[in-house]
């Protein structure tokens, strides 16, 4: 008789402790950068949010930088550019 193996699709949960950056008291006057992931509507979505923040709370829109692929992490050079030129970075998907 053959054996049947059933694997659970639930998987395990990896829990890592992370330190989050402190939130600014105000966004007024801060530069907001955009890191878009290359998905079809990501740039439009994130640029629209950045523009709305500028209009509503007084931020400045900084660099809008795209990654080569949604599946790959951003290059160190891209992250360094954002670190130097923006105090807040928006990122997300645009599917």
C-alpha positions as CSV (number, residue, x, y, z in Angstrom):
1,X,0.0,0.0,0.0
2,X,1.3,3.5,-0.9
3,X,1.6,6.4,1.5
4,X,-0.1,9.7,0.9
5,X,1.6,12.8,2.3
6,X,-0.5,15.9,3.0
7,X,1.2,19.2,3.5
8,X,-0.5,22.0,5.3
9,X,-0.7,25.2,3.2
10,X,-0.7,27.3,6.4
11,X,3.0,27.3,6.8
12,X,4.9,28.8,9.8
13,X,4.9,32.4,10.9
14,X,8.3,34.0,11.3
15,X,8.3,36.6,14.0
16,X,11.1,39.1,14.0
17,X,11.4,42.1,16.3
18,X,12.0,45.3,14.4
19,X,12.7,48.9,15.5
20,X,10.6,51.4,13.7
21,X,11.7,54.9,12.9
22,X,10.2,57.6,15.1
23,X,7.3,59.3,13.5
24,X,7.7,63.0,12.8
25,X,5.4,65.3,14.8
26,X,4.4,67.1,11.6
27,X,4.8,66.5,7.8
28,X,4.8,70.2,7.1
29,X,7.9,71.1,5.2
30,X,9.3,67.6,4.9
31,X,10.3,66.1,1.5
32,X,8.3,63.0,0.5
33,X,10.1,60.6,-1.9
34,X,8.4,57.8,-3.8
35,X,9.8,54.3,-4.4
36,X,7.6,52.6,-7.0
37,X,7.9,48.9,-7.7
38,X,7.3,48.9,-11.5
39,X,3.7,47.5,-11.4
40,X,1.4,49.0,-13.9
41,X,-0.3,51.7,-11.8
42,X,2.2,52.1,-8.9
43,X,3.8,55.3,-10.1
44,X,0.4,57.0,-10.8
45,X,-1.0,55.9,-7.4
46,X,2.0,56.9,-5.3
47,X,2.6,60.2,-7.2
48,X,-1.1,61.1,-6.7
49,X,-0.7,60.5,-2.9
50,X,2.5,62.5,-2.8
51,X,0.9,65.4,-4.6
52,X,-2.1,65.3,-2.3
53,X,0.1,65.4,0.7
54,X,1.9,68.4,-0.7
55,X,-1.3,70.2,-1.3
56,X,-3.0,69.3,2.0
57,X,-0.2,69.2,4.6
58,X,2.6,71.2,3.1
59,X,5.1,68.6,2.2
60,X,7.5,68.9,-0.8
61,X,7.5,66.1,-3.4
62,X,11.0,64.7,-3.7
63,X,12.4,62.1,-6.0
64,X,10.2,59.5,-7.7
65,X,12.4,56.5,-8.2
66,X,11.4,53.1,-9.8
67,X,12.8,49.7,-9.1
68,X,13.8,47.3,-11.9
69,X,11.3,44.6,-10.7
70,X,8.6,44.3,-8.2
71,X,10.1,40.9,-7.2
72,X,13.5,42.3,-6.4
73,X,14.6,44.6,-3.6
74,X,15.7,48.2,-4.4
75,X,19.4,48.7,-5.2
76,X,21.5,50.1,-2.4
77,X,22.1,53.2,-4.6
78,X,18.3,53.8,-4.9
79,X,17.8,53.5,-1.1
80,X,20.8,55.8,-0.4
81,X,19.4,58.4,-2.8
82,X,16.0,58.3,-1.0
83,X,17.8,58.4,2.4
84,X,19.7,61.6,1.4
85,X,16.9,63.4,-0.3
86,X,13.7,62.6,1.6
87,X,12.5,62.4,5.2
88,X,9.4,60.3,4.3
89,X,9.2,57.7,1.6
90,X,6.0,56.3,0.1
91,X,6.0,52.8,-1.4
92,X,3.4,50.3,-2.4
93,X,1.7,48.3,-5.1
94,X,-0.4,49.7,-7.9
95,X,-2.2,46.6,-9.3
